[in-house]
Amino acid sequence: MFKILVQHPWRSTLWLVAGFSLLHLLLIGQTELSGDESHYALYGYYLDWSYFDHPPLVGWLNALILPFSDTEFALRLWPVLLSALSALLLYGMTRELFPEEPPWLGLASVAVFESGVMFQLIGMAMLPDTPLIPLALAAGWALFRTLQRGRLGDWVLLGLLFGLAGLSKYTAVTLVATALLAVFWLGRARVLRTVGPWLAVLLAAILILPVIVWNYQHEWISFLYQLGHGMPQRAWEAKRFLTSQLGQLIAYSPGIYLFGFIAIVSALRKPSPGSKLLLALALPVLLLFGWNGGYETSLPHWPAVGWAALSPLIARWLSHHWSSRGVRLGTYFSSIYSGLLILSIPVLIFMPWNPFAPNQYPLADLYGWRHTAERALHLRDMMAQTAGPQPGLFVGNWSIFSHVAWYARPTPVQVTDQRFDQSDLWYGSPQVGARGIVIVPQYYRDRPQTSGTGKFEHCREAETVRAMRDHIPVATYFLYACDHYRG
């Protein structure tokens, strides 16, 4: 079997990518959208030049789907396609960056990438990182080719890829550091005296103009928000840093995390042109979210581009040290870890029984929102028949806003917390004296200020909605009829 794989690496890569894509296709229509997915689906529903917390590409891509279908399956087709594209880009990059290595190293790079649990999740969920990963990989590959050949057409492609990455996520700013590192590290500083790089800069700037113009019209709120992430008003703490790093180890895999750092050190000691390019692509992202994780705990998917870029270096280091028993054991352990976690998702979704205690189902946040929104709308309509201001829908926290807003659309949903974000741009902030239905998930029920019920003078529990599996509730939502918002 191994002999067949190494003799036909491209064909084997296609089968590997097709297998994971098929798994994704079997799963993507089985659950409701997550909070993040709902948020970016609303981007597509309320199409705009940019948005409060992210650039617009994720919304534009969703907007291409919505005229045809608003189902969970349809909205998750982009992630499946973009994940497959990322894997195929890694294969091609590996072959070109390391021509002296055996062809099967490209297959090994893809296998490392596909073993990342977080990459599997991103491959089924439409986040800004979903288009950013293939765009950043393509930009890195194009940068390497451009610096090798220096053709004007290569610079044009590079500018387009950098601009599209900038439309995906603000993290793409690290590609500027990638380009500078690669130019000087690969000894190509003389290209800065040619027209090519500046043409690429101009094209990238033109592509991100919608983000600039939108922010100018909205008092630069996106940039101020992102600067708050980058420079939070708190001291650096080792505990937060270690928590962020532990989250990455768990979310990707012990092998990707530990072998990744080893591969970085090895590549820095004996850098080749290909390893220099990959380090230039990975290190700015990993260092940014690594250090900043001490100020604000980083979510595991934020540095995804960095770990994806390290996949070829990890595969290369493993191939050079495969004779070591410890390396083989570490690889086997990490593969089992990844396999078990990746397979746990379809097992949880498809198993006909529910072995978990009420409201303890691991995927509970993916169930019950549609029915809850429908019941909340029904209760709001009933309240509208009584005397008082026109009732609305409310949630107490921005983290559950998108769940309700997506499934209740186009009905406005307002957030009762004091944070200003995209919900306020779409629906405005609650006004003193407002009334309506407050949606409260189980985990917020005993926290009136967080749930929103504490922001009203009077609330009564109007209905309880339960999402059931095997006659056991996996998620419970409480609907409150509330009067006179106090602000």
HELIX and SHEET records of a PDB file:
HELIX    1   1 PHE A    2  GLN A    7  1                                   6    
HELIX    2   2 PRO A    9  LEU A   27  1                                  19    
HELIX    3   3 GLY A   35  TYR A   45  1                                  11    
HELIX    4   4 LEU A   57  ILE A   65  1                                   9    
HELIX    5   5 GLU A   72  LEU A   75  1                                   4    
HELIX    6   6 LEU A   77  LEU A   97  1                                  21    
HELIX    7   7 TRP A  104  GLU A  114  1                                  11    
HELIX    8   8 VAL A  117  ILE A  122  1                                   6    
HELIX    9   9 ASP A  129  ARG A  149  1                                  21    
HELIX   10  10 LEU A  152  SER A  168  1                                  17    
HELIX   11  11 TYR A  170  VAL A  173  5                                   4    
HELIX   12  12 THR A  174  TRP A  185  1                                  12    
HELIX   13  13 ALA A  189  ARG A  193  5                                   5    
HELIX   14  14 VAL A  195  LEU A  207  1                                  13    
HELIX   15  15 LEU A  209  GLN A  217  1                                   9    
HELIX   16  16 ILE A  221  GLY A  230  1                                  10    
HELIX   17  17 ALA A  238  TYR A  252  1                                  15    
HELIX   18  18 PRO A  254  ARG A  269  1                                  16    
HELIX   19  19 PRO A  273  ASN A  292  1                                  20    
HELIX   20  20 ALA A  304  HIS A  320  1                                  17    
HELIX   21  21 ARG A  325  PHE A  350  1                                  26    
HELIX   22  22 ALA A  364  LEU A  366  5                                   3    
HELIX   23  23 TRP A  369  MET A  383  1                                  15    
HELIX   24  24 TRP A  398  ALA A  408  1                                  11    
HELIX   25  25 GLN A  422  TYR A  427  1                                   6    
HELIX   26  26 GLN A  442  TYR A  444  5                                   3    
HELIX   27  27 PRO A  448  SER A  451  1                                   4    
HELIX   28  28 THR A  453  LYS A  455  5                                   3    
SHEET    1   A 5 VAL A 413  VAL A 415  0                                        
SHEET    2   A 5 GLY A 392  VAL A 395  1                                        
SHEET    3   A 5 GLY A 436  PRO A 441  1                                        
SHEET    4   A 5 ILE A 472  TYR A 485 -1                                        
SHEET    5   A 5 PHE A 456  ARG A 469 -1                                        
END                                                                             
